[in-house]
Amino acid sequence: MTSYKKNLLFDAQTIAGRVQQLAKDIAASHPDDPLVFVGILKGSFMFMADLVRAMDRPCEIDFARISSYGSETVSSGKLDVIMDVGISLKGRAVIIVDDIVDTGLTLSEYRKHLQVQCPASVATVALIDKTGRREKEVDVDYYGFRIEGGFVVGYGLDCDENYRNLPAIYVLEED
């Protein structure tokens, strides 16, 4: 396994404050809509848990498991829906929760995939909007932090299934 050095990007307190603000922004934009949050596993699980706990009203949650990275640090460019939502989204306000938008492939394609279920609306929220490698145009309705580049881990984000448990977000650099 490659050895990496971790450089702190966002500490736990900064992340918590930003997640609280995102919950307020989403609630304000959807004042009367019953919300369904769809988390993209595995990376979004910590972010989504904190986000829905910060919501000031009831909401439903579900998950999808999608892969475009495998064990690599760059996207393969191929989207695989491994597990899809199990509840009906017809006529509902859906918020897709993703850990990071990098190339834009996952969010762009999965958003189209969910449109088949005829939701009333689909919005997106990402913890990290990484703009430097965007290949697909994708609207990120809400984002926690915008960065240009770097391979980030922690707070659910991983490198080959490692580092998800870190309470802060770090940029990895090879040692």
Buried (B, 14 or more C-beta within 10 A) or exposed (E): EEEBEBEEBBEEEBBBEBBBEBBEEBBEBBEEBEBBBBBBBBBBBBBBBBBBEBBEEEBBBBBBEBBBBEEEEEBEEEBEBEEBBEEEBEEBBBBBBBBBBBBBBBBBBBBEBBEEBEBBBBBBBBBBBBBEEBEEEBEBBBBBBEBEEBBBBBBBBBBEEEBBEBEBBBBBEEE
